């Protein structure tokens, strides 16, 4: 299973079908509201970047309810962000956070978000919450984060119960995942019961029920700090704008995740033009990239 032949390269024609275009009667609520709990004292920029990308990817509203000190930075950059809780259609959680530094107050907010049952992106310091979430989940790890998550899952369950790593006698090491990312993305999705978006030069998107997509073609300049946070914002926005579709078909999270990864890669290419880029450059290129995708140009 999870051989190269079973993976479909996601392209612009397929992605176009998953972009939500506002109708005349839409308002900010019907277009989708994304809840965001990201950033920390150590990494406040992750929240700023994720929110920036989400706002530029077509969501109707962002509610940021992360750490209060970070909230001031987010709203200084994006004053249209709402800084109080309320109903959301999707969550983006964990970018710029670490599991070791989560406070009791923050932990309570995360538990409440996990219990809402809406589509959720779990990144970085919230990947371990996959076992708590009630709605459709997309995990966005890089190789090391996936190795850590599978190690922690194995520790909780006991090595004898870890189906994902039976051939290797234990959870995979980072070098094993790097050597066979398609294999481990697929196995992790099946074990964890969540869509896994494994980041890398080629991004692998695996759904637990079998959908397998790849996204490639991003410029190598994309390997720079903060671009993963931008991807999280794009993905959260697309989940929120497509919340009605997901409610009818939870499996839709996989093609939506692939669309987010492709939009991220195309925006990076547009921003780079062959030269260096920053994460904020990628976020700022998203609207023009969406327009180009929709027009087929």
N, C-alpha and C positions, 0 to 999 in steps of 0.2 A: 504494500500500500504506500501511497504518497510518493510514487515514482514521478520522474519529471514529466512523463507523458500525461499524467492526470492533472497537471496544473495548467490553467488557462491564463494567458497573458491578457490583462485588462487593457482595453484600448479606449480611445476617445469616443468612438461610436457607442460603445456600451455605457460609458460613463455619462454621456449626455442624457440618457434615459432616467438617470437617478438624481438629476439636478432639479430642485423645485423652483419653479418660476412663479412669482406672485401673480394672483388674479386681481381684477379690478375691485372685487369686494373684500379682499383680504385686509387685515389689520395686523398690528404687531403681535397679537396673541395667536391668531390663526396661522401666521407664518412660522410660528415655533418659538418657544422660550427655552433657552439653555441655562441651566443652573451650573455654576462653576465654584468648586472648592479646590483651589490650587495655590501654590506659592507658600513661602515660609519666611521667617526672619533671615535665614541663610540664603534663600533663593527667591527673592521677591519678583525678579524679572520673569520667571516662568509664568506667573499669573498675568502679568502685563502682556506678554507675547501671546499666550493662549487666548485671552479675551480679544486682543487686537485681531487675531486671525479669525476668530468666530464671528465678530462683527462684520468683517469683510467678506465672509463666505455666504452671507445671505440670510442669517437668522433674524427673527423679528425683534428679539430682546435677549439680553444677557442679564441674569441675576448673579451677582458675585457675592457669596457669603463666606468667603475664606477669612483668614486672619485679619483682624481689624487694621493692623499696621500696614498690611499689604493692600488692603482695600483703598486706602488713600492714594497709593501710587497708581492703582488700576483706574480709579476715577479721575485722577489728574490727567491721564492719557486719554481716557474715553469717558467723558462726562455723561454720555447717554446711558451708561451702565446703571442698573438698579442695584442698590446696595442692601436691600432687605429681602427676606425670604418670601416665598409665595409659590404658586403653582408653576411647575416647569414640565416640559415634554421630554427632556433628556438631561443627563448630568455629565459633566467633565470633572473628574476628581483625581488628584494625586500628583500632578506635574509640580516639580519643585519641592516636593515633600519627601520626608524619610519616615519609615515606620518607627524608628527609635525615638523620634522627636514629636510624635503626635500627642497632644495634650488630652486630658479627660474631656474638656469642653469640645474640642475639635472632634474627638472620638464619638461623642454623642451626636454631633451634627452629621457625621459620616454615617452612623448607624441609621439615623432618620432618613437620609437620602437613599441608602441601600434598600430600605423597606418600602419605598414608594413604587417600585416595580416598573419604572420607566427605563428606556434604553440608557445605558451608562457606559462611558469611556473610563476605564481605569488605567492610570499611567503611573510610572515611577513608584512613589511612596504609598500608593493605594492598590497595587497589584494583588496584595494578599487578601483584599476584601472580596475577591471573586467568589469566595465560599459564602459570603453574606448576602450577596445581591439577589433580589427577587425578579428583576427584569432581565431583558437581553443585555449581554455584556460584551464589549470589545476590549480586549487587553492589548496594550501597545508597548511591549517590552523590546529592548535590544537584547543581544545575545546574553550578556552577563545577567541582566535582570530576569530573563527567562530561566537561566540556570539556577539562580537564587530562589525563584518562585517554586520550581520543581523540587528543589532540595527541601524547602520548607514544607511543601505538600507531602513529600515523602516522610519527613520527620513526624508530621501530625498523624499520618495514616499508618506508619510502620512500613519498613522496606518490603515486607512480604505482600503488601497490598498495592504496590505501585506498579500498575500495568504498563505505564508509559515507558518504563526503563527496564523491562524484564530482560531484554537481550544483553544489557550491559551490567546487570547485577546491582543497579542503583541509579540515582538521578544522574543525568548527563553533566559533564563538565563543560565549561565555556567553549573549549576547543572542539568538543564533539558537536556542539550546536553550530559553531562556525563552519565546521566541515560539512555538516548535513542539515542546513537550516530548513529545507523543505520537510524532511523527515520529522524533525523535532517540532516544527510549527504544527504539523498535522496531528502528531501524537499528543501534544499539549492541549490542543483544542478538544480532542476526544476525552482526555482525562479530566480536564477542568470544566468541561461543559460550557465553554465560552468561545466566541470567535477570537482568534489570536492573530494580531497584525504584528509580525516579527520584522522589525526594522533592520535595514542593511542596504548595501549597494543594490541588491534586489530585495524588494519587500514581499513577504509571503503572507497571504491572508487565508486562514484556514477556519472553516466552520465545523463544529462538532459533528454535524450530520453529513459532511462529505464535500461541500463546496470548497474548491481550491483555486485561488487566484494569485497571480504574480504581477508586480508593477516594477518596471525598470525604466532606464533612460534618464534618471535624474543626474544632473551634473555632479562631478566629484566635489565641487565647491560647496555642495549642500552639507558636507560633513563638518559642521561648525556648531558652536554652542547655541542652544535655544531653538534649533529648527525642529526638534522633536516636540517642543511645546507648541509650536505653530501647527504642526500636524494634528496634535490633540485638539486644538481649537477648531480647525477645519472639520475634523471628524465629528466633534460634538455638535457643531452647527448643522451638519448634514443630517445627523440623527434627529435633531429637533425639528428640522423642516420636513422630514419624512416620517414624523411620528404616527400619522394615520396609517401609512403603508405598513409600518412595523407592527402596529396593533393588529392588523389583519394577517400579517405574515411575518412572524419573528425572524424567519430565515433571511429576510431582506437586509439584515444588518451586515451580512458578508459583502454583497455587491456595493452597499453604501460605503463600507470601510475601504473597499478597493477603489471606489470613486474618489474618496478623500485622499488616498495615497497618490493616485494619479494627478489629482488637482495640485497637490503639494509638489510633486515632481515637476509638473509643467510650469507652475509659478516660479519655482527655483530656476528653471531654464530661462524663463522670460526675464527674471531679475538679473541673472548672471550675464547673459550675452557673451559667455566665454570667459568672464572674469570673476574675481572674488565677490562674495555676497555675505550679508549678515542675515540673521533670522528675521529681523524687522523688514529687510528688503523683500523677503519671500512673502511675508504677510501682506505687504503693500501691493504686491503684484497679483494677489488673488482675484480682485474684481475684474481686471482686464482678462485674466485667464479664464474666469467663468464665462465672460462675454464671448471669448473666442471659442470656447467649447460649445456654447449654445448655438453659435452661428455656423459652426462647422469649419471655421477658418483656422 
